[in-house]
Amino acid sequence: MANLEYMLRHWVLTTFEQIPIDEITAEILEPFLVRALEVSADRGRFSRGILDMVMDFAVRNGIAPANPMRAEGKKSEAVPSDG
């Protein structure tokens, strides 16, 4: 669990901390996901999963209008999902 928290705090949050969550788009996420996959397949899967969860939370709570991780026609092929 400590590794998960470290990755969230030091990699994901530091990348997106200056962008309001309701302004995050698939176009903003794509380069981040590509870089994550370049580091490792595990980091790519973690990054895709955590961003999907965070954006789902934002949508459910009225913070963001939609989850860009699930944008029609913009699904990243750079980082395969676990499914």
C-alpha positions as CSV (number, residue, x, y, z in Angstrom):
1,M,0.0,0.0,0.0
2,A,2.9,2.4,0.7
3,N,4.1,2.0,-2.9
4,L,0.6,2.8,-4.2
5,E,0.4,6.0,-2.1
6,Y,4.0,7.0,-3.1
7,M,3.1,6.6,-6.8
8,L,-0.1,8.6,-6.4
9,R,1.4,11.4,-4.4
10,H,4.8,11.7,-6.2
11,W,3.9,10.9,-9.8
12,V,0.2,11.3,-10.6
13,L,-0.6,14.2,-8.3
14,T,2.5,16.2,-9.1
15,T,1.8,15.9,-12.8
16,F,-1.8,17.2,-12.6
17,E,-1.9,19.4,-9.4
18,Q,-2.0,22.7,-11.4
19,I,-5.0,21.6,-13.6
20,P,-8.5,21.9,-12.3
21,I,-10.0,18.4,-12.4
22,D,-13.0,19.6,-14.5
23,E,-10.5,20.8,-17.2
24,I,-8.7,17.5,-17.5
25,T,-9.2,16.0,-21.0
26,A,-8.2,12.9,-22.9
27,E,-5.7,15.0,-24.8
28,I,-4.0,16.1,-21.5
29,L,-4.0,12.5,-20.1
30,E,-2.6,10.8,-23.2
31,P,1.1,12.0,-23.0
32,F,1.1,11.1,-19.3
33,L,-0.1,7.6,-20.0
34,V,2.4,7.1,-22.8
35,R,5.3,8.2,-20.5
36,A,3.9,5.8,-17.8
37,L,4.0,2.9,-20.2
38,E,7.6,3.8,-21.3
39,V,8.6,3.4,-17.6
40,S,7.0,0.0,-17.3
41,A,3.8,-1.9,-18.1
42,D,3.0,-2.0,-14.4
43,R,3.2,1.8,-14.1
44,G,1.1,2.2,-17.2
45,R,-1.6,-0.1,-15.8
46,F,-1.5,1.7,-12.4
47,S,-1.7,5.1,-14.0
48,R,-4.7,4.2,-16.2
49,G,-6.4,2.6,-13.2
50,I,-5.9,5.4,-10.7
51,L,-6.8,8.1,-13.2
52,D,-10.0,6.2,-14.1
53,M,-10.9,5.9,-10.4
54,V,-10.2,9.6,-9.6
55,M,-12.1,10.8,-12.6
56,D,-15.1,8.5,-11.8
57,F,-15.1,9.9,-8.3
58,A,-15.1,13.5,-9.7
59,V,-18.0,12.7,-12.0
60,R,-20.1,11.0,-9.3
61,N,-19.6,14.0,-7.1
62,G,-20.4,16.6,-9.7
63,I,-16.8,17.9,-9.9
64,A,-16.2,16.9,-13.5
65,P,-18.7,16.6,-16.3
66,A,-17.3,13.4,-17.7
67,N,-14.5,10.9,-17.3
68,P,-11.9,11.5,-20.0
69,M,-10.5,8.1,-19.4
70,R,-13.7,6.8,-21.0
71,A,-14.1,9.3,-23.8
72,E,-15.7,7.9,-26.9
73,G,-13.2,7.6,-29.8
74,K,-10.3,8.7,-27.6
75,K,-9.5,5.4,-25.8
76,S,-5.7,5.3,-25.4
77,E,-4.1,2.4,-27.2
78,A,-0.8,3.3,-25.5
79,V,-1.7,1.7,-22.2
80,P,-3.9,-1.5,-22.5
81,S,-6.5,-1.9,-19.8
82,D,-6.6,-5.0,-17.6
83,G,-9.8,-6.2,-19.2
